[in-house]
Amino acid sequence: MRDGGTVAVIGGSIAGCAFAAAAVRAGAREVVVLERTLGRLEDRGLGLCVHDERAAELTATGALPAGIAAHRLVRRRWVVRDGSGTGTGAPSAGPAAGGRVIWEQPFPFHSYHWGLLWRGLRDGMPAAVDYRQGETVTAVVRAGERAEVRLGGGGAERYDLTVGADGYRSVVRRTVCPESRPHYAGYVCWRGNLDARRAAALDPSGGEWDDAVTTVCFPGGSCVVYRIPGPDGPRVNWVLYATPPPGALGLDDPASDPTSFPAGRLSPELTEHLAGLLAREFPPYWAAVLSLTEPEDTFVQPIYDLETPRTTSGRFLLGGDAATVVRPHNTSGAAKALQDASAFETAWREAASWDGLLRGYEEARGPAGRDLVALARRLGRAQVERTPPWAAMNERDVEAWWREQLAGAAGIGGGSMEPAPRES
Ligand SMILES: Cc1cc2nc3c(=O)[nH]c(=O)nc-3n(C[C@H](O)[C@H](O)[C@H](O)COP(=O)(O)OP(=O)(O)OC[C@H]3O[C@@H](n4cnc5c(N)ncnc54)[C@H](O)[C@@H]3O)c2cc1C
């Protein structure tokens, strides 16, 4: 499409920044980002990972600016609390302190600090983007051939196209597919991060696990721990998945709205439950590391699944978590949001009309998003809802169990956007 056009992007997080930049690169005449948060978005910082091949593709398309701080990971170790092992995975004072490694697999990812990733995307955004903070969108409606955006302050604005990059509780999704809403998966994650120097003080191995993701496996859950860069030096990031005590979240009613529990505001019940899991199920070293997390750096986030039957309707389009909420086991959410923005840019360049753009985007991203949701659901079932007898499994058993979860998928971290090689 050569004629420019006006675009509103609702939400100025990972997906929103990437979509706004993509719209400018593709030739939009005017791009506005409407973000409800006032103040510093980068302070939301937590860890995430992006697969190295996805990162390379996204850097090539321009969706991932170069130079954002990232920490290299090469392997993933699956560990159980067990006194009987050799302690090969143990940065420990004794053989059992770090647990027993039941399997190690390659993990070609880099980890990021959310705030530093967002800052890199925000700074990389073309100056032409009008990024407005403190703007809450209350509804979007069709206005003939255009998209009307209604604002919390009472005003309304019309654009040729509106992108919903407004996350798992998307207002834009209510118009594109009102029938779709996030479903609580039945478990939560406790998340936290801490200064890596504090963890290092407990680690006589001197950083043996710097390049590894450690997954602590226990009956009814699992926990991933890895390093991330941070604004004031490296941090340790952890995500522990388990079922919360019954009734602790008020989420057992499927009609309840999606929610999360901000840092420092965990109920005593959720704090005690976490402490109990660490004491009962964790190798002592990992329990000690996680216990160093300050209450203000500890969150609880319910896990949701959301898939949408369509990503576009009228002059509206959904990207990132607004389009699909993928359980985090897949390690793909940020990459998927950036891929959505890249696909949007390609669809724009290749289309002769708005309808062509919207069709091209749905063809590229609709099925890809639904595949990710399905894979992450299998991973969540295997790693939390129906955990295997990990401590009794050998390397071959664990690898077979892993392959079963993939069910033919190439791996985790999201699929490639490169066209598959043609058969000769
Ligand atoms: C525990 C956990 C671990 C994760 N780990 C990884 C990982 O390792 N790798 C990975 O790639 N991804 C990971 N993710 C997922 C990843 O963080 C997200 O998928 C990704 O950041 C895309 O987010 P988004 O920009 O679409 O939405 P969000 O980050 O939710 O942003 C939505 C934005 O819209 C704004 N907004 C919402 N409603 C309105 C409104 N009405 N008006 C105006 N503004 C509005 C919000 O303020 C927000 O800024 C993880 C997620 C979780 C929960």
The ligand as a MOL file (V3000), in Angstrom:
LIG
                    3D

  0  0  0     0  0            999 V3000
M  V30 BEGIN CTAB
M  V30 COUNTS 53 58 0 0 0
M  V30 BEGIN ATOM
M  V30 1 C 5.5220 -15.5570 33.8170 0
M  V30 2 C 5.7580 -15.1190 32.4290 0
M  V30 3 C 6.9620 -15.4230 31.8370 0
M  V30 4 C 7.1850 -15.0500 30.5260 0
M  V30 5 N 8.3520 -15.4190 29.9590 0
M  V30 6 C 8.5700 -15.1110 28.6860 0
M  V30 7 C 9.7840 -15.5360 28.0260 0
M  V30 8 O 10.6660 -16.1570 28.6050 0
M  V30 9 N 9.9610 -15.2120 26.7390 0
M  V30 10 C 9.0390 -14.4920 26.0710 0
M  V30 11 O 9.2510 -14.2140 24.8990 0
M  V30 12 N 7.8790 -14.0790 26.6560 0
M  V30 13 C 7.6170 -14.3670 27.9270 0
M  V30 14 N 6.4450 -13.9780 28.4910 0
M  V30 15 C 5.4050 -13.2900 27.6900 0
M  V30 16 C 5.7170 -11.8570 27.3160 0
M  V30 17 O 6.0370 -11.1020 28.4720 0
M  V30 18 C 4.5150 -11.2170 26.5650 0
M  V30 19 O 3.9330 -12.1870 25.7490 0
M  V30 20 C 5.0140 -10.0890 25.6820 0
M  V30 21 O 5.6170 -9.1260 26.5100 0
M  V30 22 C 3.9380 -9.4040 24.7940 0
M  V30 23 O 3.1840 -8.5140 25.5360 0
M  V30 24 P 2.2150 -7.4280 24.8710 0
M  V30 25 O 2.9890 -6.2010 24.5050 0
M  V30 26 O 1.4040 -8.0630 23.8230 0
M  V30 27 O 1.2270 -7.1350 26.0720 0
M  V30 28 P 1.4850 -6.4200 27.4720 0
M  V30 29 O 2.9130 -6.4390 27.8570 0
M  V30 30 O 0.4920 -6.9730 28.4110 0
M  V30 31 O 1.1310 -4.8910 27.1670 0
M  V30 32 C -0.1470 -4.3820 26.9850 0
M  V30 33 C -0.0550 -2.8790 27.1500 0
M  V30 34 O -1.3170 -2.2990 26.8490 0
M  V30 35 C -1.6430 -1.3470 27.8330 0
M  V30 36 N -3.1070 -1.3020 27.8810 0
M  V30 37 C -3.9430 -2.3060 28.2240 0
M  V30 38 N -5.2240 -1.9290 28.1210 0
M  V30 39 C -5.2040 -0.6430 27.6940 0
M  V30 40 C -6.2170 0.2930 27.4050 0
M  V30 41 N -7.5100 -0.0250 27.5250 0
M  V30 42 N -5.8590 1.5300 26.9740 0
M  V30 43 C -4.5360 1.8570 26.8220 0
M  V30 44 N -3.5320 1.0090 27.1120 0
M  V30 45 C -3.8560 -0.2380 27.5250 0
M  V30 46 C -1.0110 -1.8770 29.1080 0
M  V30 47 O -0.7940 -0.8670 30.0630 0
M  V30 48 C 0.2900 -2.4630 28.5750 0
M  V30 49 O 1.3400 -1.5270 28.5460 0
M  V30 50 C 6.1850 -14.3300 29.7870 0
M  V30 51 C 4.9790 -13.9990 30.4040 0
M  V30 52 C 4.7610 -14.3920 31.7020 0
M  V30 53 C 3.4420 -14.0620 32.3170 0
M  V30 END ATOM
M  V30 BEGIN BOND
M  V30 1 1 1 2
M  V30 2 1 2 3
M  V30 3 2 2 52
M  V30 4 2 3 4
M  V30 5 1 4 5
M  V30 6 1 4 50
M  V30 7 2 5 6
M  V30 8 1 6 7
M  V30 9 1 6 13
M  V30 10 2 7 8
M  V30 11 1 7 9
M  V30 12 1 9 10
M  V30 13 2 10 11
M  V30 14 1 10 12
M  V30 15 2 12 13
M  V30 16 1 13 14
M  V30 17 1 14 15
M  V30 18 1 14 50
M  V30 19 1 15 16
M  V30 20 1 16 17
M  V30 21 1 16 18
M  V30 22 1 18 19
M  V30 23 1 18 20
M  V30 24 1 20 21
M  V30 25 1 20 22
M  V30 26 1 22 23
M  V30 27 1 23 24
M  V30 28 2 24 25
M  V30 29 1 24 26
M  V30 30 1 24 27
M  V30 31 1 27 28
M  V30 32 2 28 29
M  V30 33 1 28 30
M  V30 34 1 28 31
M  V30 35 1 31 32
M  V30 36 1 32 33
M  V30 37 1 33 34
M  V30 38 1 33 48
M  V30 39 1 34 35
M  V30 40 1 35 36
M  V30 41 1 35 46
M  V30 42 1 36 37
M  V30 43 1 36 45
M  V30 44 2 37 38
M  V30 45 1 38 39
M  V30 46 1 39 40
M  V30 47 2 39 45
M  V30 48 1 40 41
M  V30 49 2 40 42
M  V30 50 1 42 43
M  V30 51 2 43 44
M  V30 52 1 44 45
M  V30 53 1 46 47
M  V30 54 1 46 48
M  V30 55 1 48 49
M  V30 56 2 50 51
M  V30 57 1 51 52
M  V30 58 1 52 53
M  V30 END BOND
M  V30 END CTAB
M  END
